[in-house]
Amino acid sequence: MEAVWIGLFEVAPRPGTEFPDKGAYVNVVGPARTAADFERKVRAALAEAGFELINVENRERLEHRLTKRHVDPELIVLADESRRMGAVRLAEFHSWVREEE
């Protein structure tokens, strides 16, 4: 059975994606059998939305996260939706501007 996972993902827009900033962080929730399965599903969802994955932070099962931290109610709603739909759900993107190298 698949558990619902949660993680914070750093992303960058792919060329041609209309996004005003250089990158963003987005919380993602979704059903998966393993951490690797969750990341694979997230990569696919991000690609469909026009983004590439840069980094993953705090990826864990939602049930585990709930035992040690407060989880925003919006993410709980998204987690319920993802469980019903059987697909990952992207929360609101929080953009940042990367310093030019």
N, C-alpha and C positions, 0 to 999 in steps of 0.2 A: 504494500500500500504506500502511496505517496504522501509524504508529510508536506506541510506548507513551510517554505523557507523564506527568509528575509535577508536583505543585504543592501549595503550602500555602494553604489557603483559610480565611478568617475567616468564620464563619457566625453567624446568630442564629436562634433558634427562631421559627417562625411561631405566631401566636395559636392556642391549642388544642393545641399540641405539648407533651407531657409531657417537660420538660427542666428540671432544677432551677436552672440558671444563665442569665445574660443572653446568653451567647454562648460560642463555642468556636473553636478552631483544629482543622483536620483535614487530614491529608495525603491526597491522592487520586491514584490512578494509573488510567490507562486509555488505550485505543487511540483515536487521532484522526489526521486528516490535517493539521490546522493547530492553532495555539494557540487560535484562535477556535472551532474545532470542539470542541476539548477543553473549553473553558469552557462551551460550550452543553450538552454532555453532562453536565458536572458540575452545572450549574444544574438540569437535569432530575432528576438523581439526588438532589440535595439537596432539591428540592421534594417528591419522592416520600417522603423521609425526614422531612419537616416542617420544613425549614430554608430560609432564604434566604441568598444569597451577599452578603457585605458587602465583602470585599476579597480580592484574589489576590496571592500572593507567590511568587516563585521558580518560576514555571511554565516548564518546559522539557522537552525530550525526555529520557527516562530514560537513553538511551545517552550523552547529553552530560553529564548529572549524574554518571554513574558515572566519567567521566574526570577529574573535579575534586574530588569529595567522597565521603565515606563515606555509603552509603545503608543504613539499617537493614535487616537481613535480613527482618524482617516485611514491609517494603514490597516487597522483591524477590519474596517469595512472592505478595503481592497482585498485583504486576505480572504474574507468570506466570498467575495465575488470570484476570486481566482480559484478557490476550491470548487465552487459551483460550475465555473466555466472550464476548468481543467487547463488553464493557461496563466502565464505570468501577467502581472499588472504593474504598470509603471506609475509611480506617484508623480507629484509635481516636480519639474526640473528646477534646480537652484543653480543659476549660471554664475560663472566667474570669468574674469578676463585674465588670460595668461600673459605674462610679460613676454615681449618679443625677444627672441634670442639673437 
